[in-house]
Amino acid sequence: MEDAHVDVEQYLEWIGFAGTPAVDLATLEELQRRHMTAVPFENLSITQGIHLTTDVQSSLDKIVGAGRGGWCFELNGAFAALLDAIGFRVTMLGAAVLLDGPSTVLEHLTLEVMVDEPHLVDVGFGDGFIRPIALNRTGPQDGGNGTYELFASPQGTTLTKHVDDAPAPQYRFKRVAHTLDEFTAVSDSMQVDPERHWHRKPFATRLLDGGPDRVTLTHDTLKVTRNDLTEELPVAAEEWDAQLHRWFGYHYQVR
């Protein structure tokens, strides 16, 4: 794990975790859910023209110090540092995102956490699974917001989500340890690539009350899901910052 100063007490307070964390599966799930509730997945810095690094201390300062969210390299990087400081055994993994079709580019950071057995944990994949997924098990698993399943192949392990009774590929990874520095080049590229959506229009999403309820704000729509019912409302440009502050607690400023 990269060297970083993790103020565990401050971090836990920010995500709303009370008491002393144990190194067990129940605590890991609570930490994941609370993190995904308190720390949004968002691209606001990128659309503001602010260059993001993969430095874990920068991510910790942004998330815990400034109360902001971020994308996978920031969110999973900081969360890995927190888990490591608590006493969990954490391995950073590289994944190829499959939402738009086949890919072999390792452009996503996810985590393997050993607690009784290895689990896949991710707080930086948008509306992805919200509880640990056991890595050594076959068959469907409850991801907290749907059913997920892992499929092994020579190319790696593919995480799928059951959509309309069919497995929809999410991302593929190999259980090979990576460092944050290894993601620097792809992080830099993704922030400026004109073919990518990251720098085009702002968005933010987070869980509500530990999930699976969720709020998502795109450039022109507010979507709130509660008790399996989703309400979508149009958001005018002049209302956008107010909605961001209402649901996510901070303001958007274009540089």
MOGICOR-V628570 format. One record per residue. N is the residue number from 1. D_FIRST is the distance of its C-alpha to the first C-alpha in whole Angstrom. Layout:
BEGIN
n=N d_first=D_FIRST
n=N d_first=D_FIRST
END
This chain:
BEGIN
n=1 d_first=0
n=2 d_first=4
n=3 d_first=6
n=4 d_first=9
n=5 d_first=12
n=6 d_first=12
n=7 d_first=15
n=8 d_first=15
n=9 d_first=19
n=10 d_first=20
n=11 d_first=17
n=12 d_first=19
n=13 d_first=22
n=14 d_first=22
n=15 d_first=21
n=16 d_first=24
n=17 d_first=23
n=18 d_first=25
n=19 d_first=25
n=20 d_first=22
n=21 d_first=19
n=22 d_first=20
n=23 d_first=17
n=24 d_first=20
n=25 d_first=20
n=26 d_first=23
n=27 d_first=20
n=28 d_first=18
n=29 d_first=21
n=30 d_first=22
n=31 d_first=19
n=32 d_first=19
n=33 d_first=22
n=34 d_first=22
n=35 d_first=19
n=36 d_first=21
n=37 d_first=24
n=38 d_first=23
n=39 d_first=21
n=40 d_first=23
n=41 d_first=22
n=42 d_first=24
n=43 d_first=25
n=44 d_first=27
n=45 d_first=25
n=46 d_first=25
n=47 d_first=29
n=48 d_first=30
n=49 d_first=29
n=50 d_first=26
n=51 d_first=23
n=52 d_first=19
n=53 d_first=16
n=54 d_first=13
n=55 d_first=12
n=56 d_first=10
n=57 d_first=12
n=58 d_first=15
n=59 d_first=14
n=60 d_first=14
n=61 d_first=17
n=62 d_first=19
n=63 d_first=18
n=64 d_first=18
n=65 d_first=20
n=66 d_first=23
n=67 d_first=23
n=68 d_first=22
n=69 d_first=21
n=70 d_first=20
n=71 d_first=19
n=72 d_first=16
n=73 d_first=14
n=74 d_first=14
n=75 d_first=15
n=76 d_first=12
n=77 d_first=9
n=78 d_first=11
n=79 d_first=11
n=80 d_first=8
n=81 d_first=7
n=82 d_first=10
n=83 d_first=10
n=84 d_first=7
n=85 d_first=10
n=86 d_first=13
n=87 d_first=12
n=88 d_first=11
n=89 d_first=10
n=90 d_first=8
n=91 d_first=8
n=92 d_first=8
n=93 d_first=12
n=94 d_first=15
n=95 d_first=18
n=96 d_first=21
n=97 d_first=23
n=98 d_first=27
n=99 d_first=29
n=100 d_first=31
n=101 d_first=31
n=102 d_first=30
n=103 d_first=27
n=104 d_first=25
n=105 d_first=23
n=106 d_first=19
n=107 d_first=19
n=108 d_first=17
n=109 d_first=14
n=110 d_first=14
n=111 d_first=12
n=112 d_first=13
n=113 d_first=12
n=114 d_first=14
n=115 d_first=17
n=116 d_first=20
n=117 d_first=20
n=118 d_first=17
n=119 d_first=17
n=120 d_first=17
n=121 d_first=16
n=122 d_first=16
n=123 d_first=17
n=124 d_first=18
n=125 d_first=21
n=126 d_first=24
n=127 d_first=26
n=128 d_first=24
n=129 d_first=24
n=130 d_first=23
n=131 d_first=22
n=132 d_first=20
n=133 d_first=21
n=134 d_first=22
n=135 d_first=21
n=136 d_first=23
n=137 d_first=26
n=138 d_first=29
n=139 d_first=31
n=140 d_first=31
n=141 d_first=28
n=142 d_first=29
n=143 d_first=26
n=144 d_first=28
n=145 d_first=29
n=146 d_first=31
n=147 d_first=31
n=148 d_first=28
n=149 d_first=28
n=150 d_first=26
n=151 d_first=28
n=152 d_first=26
n=153 d_first=28
n=154 d_first=27
n=155 d_first=26
n=156 d_first=23
n=157 d_first=23
n=158 d_first=25
n=159 d_first=24
n=160 d_first=28
n=161 d_first=29
n=162 d_first=33
n=163 d_first=35
n=164 d_first=39
n=165 d_first=38
n=166 d_first=37
n=167 d_first=33
n=168 d_first=32
n=169 d_first=29
n=170 d_first=26
n=171 d_first=23
n=172 d_first=22
n=173 d_first=19
n=174 d_first=18
n=175 d_first=16
n=176 d_first=14
n=177 d_first=10
n=178 d_first=10
n=179 d_first=8
n=180 d_first=9
n=181 d_first=11
n=182 d_first=13
n=183 d_first=14
n=184 d_first=16
n=185 d_first=19
n=186 d_first=20
n=187 d_first=19
n=188 d_first=21
n=189 d_first=24
n=190 d_first=24
n=191 d_first=24
n=192 d_first=28
n=193 d_first=29
n=194 d_first=32
n=195 d_first=32
n=196 d_first=29
n=197 d_first=30
n=198 d_first=27
n=199 d_first=29
n=200 d_first=32
n=201 d_first=33
n=202 d_first=31
n=203 d_first=30
n=204 d_first=28
n=205 d_first=27
n=206 d_first=26
n=207 d_first=27
n=208 d_first=30
n=209 d_first=30
n=210 d_first=27
n=211 d_first=29
n=212 d_first=30
n=213 d_first=32
n=214 d_first=31
n=215 d_first=32
n=216 d_first=31
n=217 d_first=33
n=218 d_first=34
n=219 d_first=36
n=220 d_first=39
n=221 d_first=38
n=222 d_first=37
n=223 d_first=36
n=224 d_first=36
n=225 d_first=36
n=226 d_first=37
n=227 d_first=38
n=228 d_first=38
n=229 d_first=40
n=230 d_first=39
n=231 d_first=41
n=232 d_first=41
n=233 d_first=42
n=234 d_first=43
n=235 d_first=41
n=236 d_first=43
n=237 d_first=41
n=238 d_first=43
n=239 d_first=41
n=240 d_first=38
n=241 d_first=36
n=242 d_first=38
n=243 d_first=37
n=244 d_first=33
n=245 d_first=34
n=246 d_first=35
n=247 d_first=33
n=248 d_first=29
n=249 d_first=30
n=250 d_first=30
n=251 d_first=32
n=252 d_first=32
n=253 d_first=33
n=254 d_first=34
n=255 d_first=33
END
